[in-house]
């Protein structure tokens, strides 16, 4: 009986690990640069404004868990952004400022060049109509409930 229990626990663990890994892929949203440009906010008080020139300005970075390893995130406010792409088509992705659409972004900060943050773009089962984004160390780990940033439609339409 012990042998079956060990096998059952192993299989259950493998299924849960695989399903968590697939969650990010299922909810991944590819958005064009035009849809990214503008202001995005979270309920925790983080705000990011993206420009066409691949720069951003923001506030509230000290509330972003993915920036815990950055030195003094509360002082960071500006930087550059780029979509991640696979230039060789081999699955290895790199940030590329010439990319015009993507599922993920990299933020790099002017005030701390060693601080870069991966931002994952989410949509309900890939729907890019109403995407959200999550600065994260691991998209499979999910995002804290107040960590998602949504498009500020009032700022977009003004």
Phi, psi and omega in degrees: 000324180297322180299316179294322179296317179297318179295315180299316178296321179295314180296316179301316178298319180294317179296315180296320179296314180295318182292324177294323178294325180283339182301316179297318181293320181295320185264005180295137178238127175268122180237151177279161180305320182302326180282334179285322185300130181132194185255136178235138182226156175243161177291343178280348178105012176273139179225136178228131175240118182263140177247163177296336183278013179065032172246162175216159173226147182199172178221161174078023181292341177291348179266359184264113182304323182295347181258012182300331180275352179281144178286122176051062181300337180293343180265351183278138181214342182221162178175202182237152178233155176205143171288148171276138177222164174250089187297331182262358181068018183259007179094342177280125184251149178221152176289138182216113182290350177272348179292140183253002178198161178179174179260339185220155178233158167242133172253131173236137191258136178298319184285345180207088183301341178278348181268110173234147183230135176273130179241122182261136181260124184247150171212155180294108186050044174084001181293120182268004180293320182226067185284164170228167179226155181220114170293125187209159171271336183207110182297334178289339180280349180083191184230144174300148184308324180263011182268345180289137174254135179244154178296130176276094185298327179296319178290327182292320185270357182272000000 
